[in-house]
Amino acid sequence: MGFKDIVATLAGATASESGIGFAVEMARSQGAHLVGLSIIEPLDLSVYSAPGSEFVTVNAIQEIEKRHHETAQAASAKVQATFRAACSRAGISHESRLAEGDPAEVSVLHAHYADLAITGQIDPNNPPTGGWARLPEQLALASGRPVLIVPYAGRFDSAGRHVLLAWSRTRESARALNDALPILERASQVTVLSINPRRGEDANDLPGADIALHLARHGVKAEAASTVADDIDVGNALLSRAADLGADLMVMGCYGDSRMRELILGGATREVLRHMTVPVLMSH
């Protein structure tokens, strides 16, 4: 069973023509309905109540708020027009949504009603502020849905022909594998990579062989591989192997916790989120 509902946040990497095209192609390949979600983040008014800002009148603040809202609406309308045009050309079922609120929290809410969420990697050279800054992490940790994150640099027309599946005997890894099945079943090649496998983790002597056999029963062409790396270099090892294989998608568990507004990510998850060079599907 493939993805039937996909939601894409139209901001950053996924607001560009190539980012929108990536989401459209994923929806087309899955026969899915695609939602393009634009979010207007409320203006932070705390700066106008700080010491030294007493000269700012209520009327002035209202005018600033109005201009902020109009500017954000105009930018969203432009991106939504690009989104609708791309969907129409591809002939896919789609809809546009405009919501207001904290971007991370709004994205999580809309992801609850979809099979897959697509968003963009944070650009470290031009990091966003507010809820946008924690959107990918919060989506992955709090939505209960797989999240497909598109790198901020590069062009990615599609993903899923050659998949690198990061495998370990953990709940997060098993969840990511299961969530990615609609993509894995359509892949030409899947490499199951175990890093620092422990003896006795698999009934088979070859690490990852058991899960590759499970995938084979789903019609997935998978081969098992393993490597070793220091704990602090697991993320780099995954990215390096993805480059060596020419993989166009990585699938991995998202390790971490979300407590109120504080996000606590595992080292490998954090490293991949910062330095990804191919789209990454994460599940928690």
N, C-alpha and C positions, 0 to 999 in steps of 0.2 A: 504494500500500500504506500503510495507516494505522498508527498506534501500536498495538501489541498488548499491551505490558506498560508500565505507568506506576507509578513509585514516588513517593510523597509523604511528605516528612518531617513528622511531626505535632508541630510545635513553632512557637512564635511565631505569625506571621500564618496559617500553615496548620494551626494547632491549634484555631482558632476555628470556630464552626459555619459561618460564611460561607467561610472558607478551605477547610474540608473540602468544603463544597458546590461550590466552584470546581473542586477536584480531581475530585470525583465527576462533575460535568458534563462535564469534559474527557474523562474515561474513557468516559462514556456516549456522547458524540458520536463517539468514535473506535471504539467497540465493543471497548474495551481492558479487560484485567484490571488492577485497581488494588490496589496494596500500600500499606497505611498503616504507616509505619515510625516506631516510638517508640524513643528512645535514652536510656539511663541513663548519664550521664557519671560516672565514678568521682570520689569526693571528693578534693579536693586536700589531701593530708596535710602538705604542706610547711609550712603555717602552724603546725602543731603541733610542728615540729622547729626553729622559729625561736628566737632568743635570747629568753629571758623566758617561754618556754612549758614549762620543765622540769617544772612542777608537774602537767602533764597526764600521767596514767598510761596504760599500755598498755590496761588495761581500759576506761578512759574513752574512748580513741580508738576502740576496738572498738565501744563503745556508740554513739558518734557516727556511725560508719560504718553501723551497723545501722539507725539512725533515718533517715539520709540515704537509704539504699536503700529502706526501707519507704515513705518519703514519695514518692520518685520513682516507685516501682511503683504506688502508689495514684493519683498524678496521671496516669500513663500509662494505667492501666486506665480512668479516666474518659474520657480523650480517645478511646481505642480503642472504647469503648462508643458514643460519639457517631459515630465513623467508621463502625462496623458498621451502625448504625441508618440513617445516611444512604445507605449503599451498598444496603442492603436495600430502602429505599423506592424507589430508582432502578432496582432490579432488575439491578444490574451484578455481574459476577464480581469477587470481592475477597478479600483476606486481611489479617490483622493480623500484624505482626512486632514483637518486642521484642528489642532488642540492647543490649549494654553496651560502652562504649569511648569513644574520642574522637569526638564527633559528626561532625566534618568527615570524618575518615577512614572511619568506619562508613558514612556517607552515600555516599561515593565508591564503596566496595565494593559496596553494594547497587545503585547506579546502573549498575554494569557489566552487570547482568543485566536491564536494562530498556531500553526505547526512548526514554523521556523521564523526567526527574526534575523534581519540583515541590517548591519550597521557598519560604520567605518572606524578604522584605527585612529587613535589620537595622533595628530601631527606634533611631534616633540619640538619642532622648530616654530610652530605657531599654535601652542596649546590653547584650547578654549577655556572659558571660565564657567563657574556655576555648575549646574547639573550636567552640562555637556561634557565636562572634564571627567566625570565618573561614569558616563553612559555605558561604554562597552562592558566594563567590569560588573556594573550593577545588573545589566541585562543578563549576563551569563550566570551570575550568582543568585539572582532573585526572581527571575521570570519563570523558572521551571520548564523552559523551552530551549532547544538548541539555538545557538546564536552563531551566525556566519559573519565573520568580521573581515572586511575588505581593507587591504593595506592602503595607506594614504598616498603612497608613491607607486607609480607604475600603472599599466593598463591591463585589465583582466576581463577578457570578453566572455569567459566561461570558466567553470571549475568542475572537476570531478572525473576527468579522463584517467589521470594517474593520481591515486590518493595515497598519501602516507598516513597510516593509522598508528598513533602512539598507543601502545598497549602495555598495561600493567594490571596486576590482579587487584583492582580497586573498584569501588562502587562507581566513581566518577568515570573511569575508563570504560567500564561496561555500559554505563548510561550513554556515553558519547558514541560508542559503537552502535548501539541499538538505535539511537536517534538519527544516525547518519545512514542507516540502511537504504532509504530511498535513493540516496546518491551512490552508495557503494554498489548497489545492484545494477546500476547503469555504467559503472566504471569499466574501462578497458583493462586496468591493472590496479591492484591494491597491494601495497607493501605493509605488512604488519611488523612494526619495529618495537622490540623490547629492549629497554635500557637497564643495564645492571640486573638481569633476571636472577632470581635466587633458585637454587636447586630445590626441586620438589614443588615448584609453582605450577608445573605442567605435568600431566601424565606422560606426555611424549618427551623424549630427551631433548628435542629441539624447542627452545623457548618460542612461544607464539604459535606453535604448530596446532595446538588444540583449538585455539580461537580461529585459525585459518581454516580448519576443518569445519567448524561451525559456520563460517561464512560461505564455504563451498556448498553447504546444504541450502543456502539462499541463492545459489547460482553466482556467487561472487568469486572472481578469479583472484585469489589472494596467495601471496607467498610470505613466509616468515623470515625475519632477520633479527639479529640482535647486535648490540654494541655495548661498550662500557664507557662510563663518564663519571667524573666527580659530581657529587650532588649539586654543586653550584653551577655545573656546566651542562645540566640536562637540557635546558632550553636551547642552548647553543648547539648541542649535539643534534637535537631534532631539526633545527633550522638548517644545519650543515648537511644532514642526510637528505632533507627535502630538496636542497639545491643540487646535490650530487645525483639524485634520481631524476631530476627534472619534473618533480611532482607539481601539480597545479592546484592541489588542495591538501591541507593537513587537518586531521581529525584528532582531537585530544580531549581528555577530561579537564575541566576547569577546577583547580584546587584552591580552596579558600573559604571564607566565611563573610557574611554580611551582617553586621550588628548595628541596627539603626542606620546611621549615615556613614559609619566607619567601615571601609572595605579592607579586608585582610586577605591578600592573595599569596598563593604559594610561589616559591622562587621560579620554577619552570614556567608557570602560567604568566607571571609578570614579565619574564624575559621574552617570551614569545609575543606577548601583546606589544611590547616596546619595539621589537626588532623584526617582526614578521615580514617576509618578502613574498609570500603567497597567501591567498585567503585561508582562514583557519575557522573550522567549525568546532565550537566548544560547547560542552554540556556540563552542568553541575548537578 
